[in-house]
Amino acid sequence: MNHLEILRHYGIRAQKSLGQNFLVNDEILETIANSIEITGRNILEIGPGYGALTEKILKKKPKSLTLVELDKNMVRILRARIEEWDIIIPKETVFTIVEGDVLKYTPWKNLSQNLEDSKKWWNLSWKSSIWASRTEDSTTSEETEIWTQSSHFRESSYSVIANIPYYITSPILFRFLHELENKPEEMVILMQKEVGDKILRKKGYNNSYLSLALEFSCGSIEEICLVEKGNFIPAPKIDSSVLYFQKNPEYDTRKAKLFLSVTSAGFIAPRKKLLSNLANTLHIPKERLHMSFEQLWLLETARAEELWIEKWKELIENLENT
């Protein structure tokens, strides 16, 4: 079935409350699926909806594919499509659907903790050829099969692919690139074009707290493609872009927390002077800040957006050592 047929067959209606817009351009879906290595890898897909991108991922035979979906109706439709062989799962792929909030989901926690964070787990086991449905109260011998799935992320690297509602773009990026202990090796995220432009600091955009935070956590950030609003059903009011994020292999948690703390203080009032923001928010004596600014050849009238990441690191190191 094509996308329109799927939408009609299952009576799918986008929920505005969940920010749903379904990407229905197969060429763009293929581009997203081709943007990272999938074959033989552990993949986590956020917000699969009815499985448009999921199909493309499964064709590449990942080692494991875990879907995290908040909408229980979409989970029902995903199960129906699989049961009707409309979505084909390769025998070599360990496949799991998690119904729950991805911002409360941790890929490598043990089963009991994940069950607290999500409403239900479904695991398709080709060895037993049955569907296993689990709730928080269920305890059966087949739970070990689901534990095997969560162990993939605990013991191995994984990648994230997501076509997510615009309003949770930043929380998801911070969750996976800063908060989680076991960060993904790479992420491919479809987001509002304006947010993508801000992250990449395209013409017209200066440094921001978001762009600096992601630059700190990533080895590289690249734009994969632009997606015009007409490629969605229903069409959003704005265009989108797909960005690629590669993990920074030298990420230091202590330094990251300090960096985020100082930069967020610097941007607390973007139009005000950086020196004043730091003094008022972090309660650093202005005399100390004046000294640091002078040593780093920073103008006391400088604003947070004017400092590039290396200068921010120098300032933080200077403040930490004085």
C-alpha positions in Angstrom: 0.0 0.0 0.0 1.1 3.6 -0.6 1.0 6.2 2.0 -2.5 7.5 1.1 -3.9 4.0 1.1 -2.3 3.3 4.5 -3.8 6.4 6.0 -7.3 5.5 4.6 -7.1 1.8 5.4 -6.3 2.4 9.1 -8.3 5.6 9.4 -5.2 7.5 10.5 -5.7 11.2 11.5 -2.8 13.3 12.7 -3.2 14.6 16.3 -2.4 18.2 16.7 -1.9 17.8 20.4 1.0 15.4 19.6 2.4 17.6 16.8 1.9 14.9 14.2 2.8 15.5 10.5 3.4 12.4 8.4 6.3 12.5 6.0 5.0 10.8 2.8 7.8 11.3 0.3 9.5 8.0 -0.3 12.6 9.6 -1.9 13.2 11.7 1.2 12.5 8.7 3.5 15.1 6.7 1.5 17.6 9.6 1.9 17.1 9.6 5.6 17.5 5.8 5.9 20.6 6.0 3.7 22.3 8.7 5.7 23.8 6.3 8.3 25.0 2.7 8.3 22.1 0.5 9.4 22.9 -3.1 8.3 24.0 -5.1 11.3 23.7 -2.1 13.6 21.5 -1.3 16.6 18.9 1.4 15.6 16.5 3.3 17.8 13.7 5.1 15.9 11.8 7.8 17.8 8.2 8.6 16.8 7.7 6.0 14.0 4.1 6.8 13.5 2.5 4.2 11.2 6.0 3.0 10.1 6.8 4.9 6.9 10.5 5.3 7.8 10.5 2.0 9.7 9.9 0.1 6.5 13.0 1.7 4.9 15.1 0.9 8.0 14.0 -2.8 8.1 14.9 -3.3 4.5 18.6 -2.7 5.4 18.5 -5.5 8.0 19.6 -3.9 11.2 20.9 -6.0 14.1 18.1 -4.6 16.2 15.4 -2.0 15.8 13.6 -0.5 18.7 10.6 1.9 18.1 9.6 4.3 20.8 6.1 5.7 20.2 3.9 7.8 22.5 0.7 7.4 20.6 -1.1 4.2 21.6 -3.2 4.3 18.4 0.0 4.3 16.3 1.4 1.4 18.3 -1.8 -0.5 17.5 -1.5 0.3 13.8 2.2 -0.7 13.7 1.2 -4.1 15.3 -1.6 -4.5 12.8 0.7 -3.7 9.8 3.2 -6.3 11.0 0.6 -8.9 11.7 -0.8 -8.3 8.2 2.7 -8.6 6.6 2.4 -5.0 5.4 5.7 -4.4 7.3 8.2 -7.2 7.0 10.8 -7.8 9.7 14.0 -9.6 8.7 14.8 -12.8 10.6 18.2 -11.4 11.6 16.6 -8.3 13.2 15.6 -8.2 16.9 12.5 -6.0 16.8 10.8 -4.2 19.7 8.1 -1.6 20.1 8.0 0.5 23.2 4.8 2.5 24.0 5.9 5.5 26.1 7.6 8.9 26.4 11.1 8.9 24.8 12.2 11.6 27.2 11.7 9.1 30.0 13.2 6.2 28.1 16.7 4.9 28.7 18.0 2.4 26.1 20.3 0.4 28.3 18.4 0.2 31.7 17.3 -3.2 32.8 13.8 -4.5 32.0 12.1 -3.7 35.3 13.2 0.0 35.1 12.2 0.3 31.4 8.8 -1.1 32.3 8.4 1.7 34.8 9.2 4.3 32.1 7.0 2.8 29.4 3.4 1.5 29.3 4.0 -1.6 27.3 6.7 -3.6 25.5 6.2 -5.8 22.5 8.9 -8.0 21.2 8.7 -10.1 18.0 10.7 -13.3 18.5 11.4 -15.3 15.4 12.7 -18.1 17.6 9.4 -18.7 19.2 7.3 -17.2 16.3 4.9 -15.4 18.7 4.1 -11.9 19.9 4.9 -11.3 23.5 2.9 -8.5 25.2 4.1 -7.1 28.5 2.7 -4.7 31.1 4.2 -3.6 34.4 2.4 -6.4 36.2 3.4 -9.2 33.8 6.1 -11.7 34.7 6.5 -14.7 32.3 9.4 -16.7 31.1 9.5 -14.8 27.8 10.7 -11.6 29.6 14.3 -12.8 29.0 13.7 -12.2 25.2 12.9 -8.6 25.9 15.9 -8.3 28.2 18.1 -9.5 25.4 16.8 -6.6 23.3 17.6 -4.0 26.0 21.1 -5.6 26.4 22.0 -4.6 22.9 22.1 -1.0 23.9 23.9 -1.7 27.2 26.7 -3.6 25.6 26.9 -2.1 22.1 26.8 1.2 20.3 23.5 2.4 18.7 22.2 5.1 16.4 19.1 7.2 16.6 16.8 8.1 13.7 13.8 10.4 14.3 11.1 12.3 12.5 9.8 14.0 15.6 7.3 16.8 16.5 9.0 20.1 16.3 8.2 21.1 19.9 10.3 18.3 21.4 13.4 18.7 19.1 15.6 20.4 21.7 14.6 18.2 24.6 15.4 15.1 22.6 18.7 16.4 21.4 19.7 17.4 25.0 18.4 14.1 26.3 20.5 11.9 24.0 23.6 14.1 23.5 24.0 15.4 27.0 21.9 13.6 29.6 22.2 10.0 28.8 25.3 8.1 30.0 25.3 5.8 27.0 25.0 8.3 24.1 24.3 7.2 20.6 27.1 7.1 18.1 25.1 9.2 15.7 21.7 10.8 15.3 19.6 11.7 12.2 16.8 14.1 13.2 14.2 15.8 11.0 13.3 19.2 12.5 12.0 22.6 11.8 14.2 24.3 9.2 14.6 27.4 11.4 16.0 25.3 14.2 18.3 23.5 11.9 19.6 26.8 10.5 20.1 28.1 14.1 22.1 25.0 15.0 24.3 25.3 11.9 24.5 29.1 12.3 23.5 29.8 8.8 23.4 33.3 7.4 21.4 35.5 9.7 22.0 33.4 12.8 24.6 34.0 15.5 25.8 31.6 18.2 23.0 30.5 20.6 22.9 28.3 23.7 21.5 25.5 21.6 24.1 25.7 18.8 27.0 25.9 21.4 25.6 23.0 23.5 25.3 20.7 20.5 28.7 21.8 19.1 30.2 20.8 22.5 28.6 17.4 22.5 29.2 16.5 18.8 32.2 15.7 16.7 30.4 17.0 13.7 27.0 18.3 12.6 25.9 18.3 9.0 22.7 19.0 7.0 21.5 16.0 5.0 18.6 17.5 3.1 15.9 20.1 3.1 12.2 18.9 3.3 9.5 21.3 1.9 6.3 21.4 3.9 4.3 19.9 0.9 6.0 16.5 1.6 3.9 16.0 4.8 0.3 15.1 5.5 -1.0 17.3 6.9 1.4 20.0 5.6 3.0 22.1 8.4 3.2 25.8 8.0 7.0 25.7 7.7 9.7 23.7 5.9 12.0 21.2 7.6 15.6 20.0 7.4 17.3 16.8 8.3 20.5 17.1 10.4 23.2 14.5 11.2 24.9 14.5 14.6 28.0 12.5 15.3 29.0 11.9 19.0 32.0 13.6 20.4 34.3 10.7 21.4 36.1 12.9 23.9 32.9 14.1 25.7 33.7 14.9 29.3 30.6 14.9 31.6 32.1 17.2 34.3 33.3 19.7 31.7 29.9 19.5 29.9 27.9 20.3 33.0 30.2 23.3 33.7 30.0 24.5 30.1 26.2 24.2 30.0 25.9 26.0 33.3 28.0 29.0 32.3 26.7 29.3 28.7 23.0 29.1 29.8 23.8 31.9 32.3 25.4 33.9 29.5 22.3 33.6 27.4 19.8 34.2 30.2 19.2 37.7 28.8 20.7 37.6 25.2 20.4 41.4 24.7 22.3 42.2 27.8 26.0 42.2 28.3 27.6 38.9 28.9 29.5 40.2 31.9 26.3 41.3 33.6 24.5 38.1 32.9 27.3 36.0 34.4 27.6 38.2 37.5 23.9 38.3 38.1 23.1 34.6 37.4 26.2 32.8 38.7 26.9 35.4 41.4 30.5 35.9 40.2 32.1 39.1 41.5 32.3 41.6 38.7 35.9 42.4 39.7 36.8 38.8 38.9 34.9 38.9 35.6 36.6 42.2 34.6 40.0 40.5 35.2 39.1 37.4 33.1 37.7 39.5 30.3 40.9 41.6 30.2 43.1 38.5 30.2 41.2 37.0 27.3 41.0 40.2 25.3 37.2 40.3 25.6 35.3 43.6 25.5 33.3 44.2 28.6 30.4 45.1 26.3 30.5 41.7 24.6 27.3 39.7 24.4 27.0 35.9 24.6 26.2 35.4 20.9 29.5 37.0 20.0 31.7 34.3 21.6 32.6 31.2 19.6 33.0 27.9 21.4 36.8 28.1 21.9 36.5 31.5 23.5 33.7 30.1 25.8 36.0 27.3 26.8 38.9 29.7 27.5 36.6 31.9 29.6 35.3 29.0 31.7 38.8 27.6 32.3 40.0 31.1 33.3 37.1 31.5 35.8 37.6 28.0 37.1 41.3 28.6 37.8 41.1 32.1 39.3 
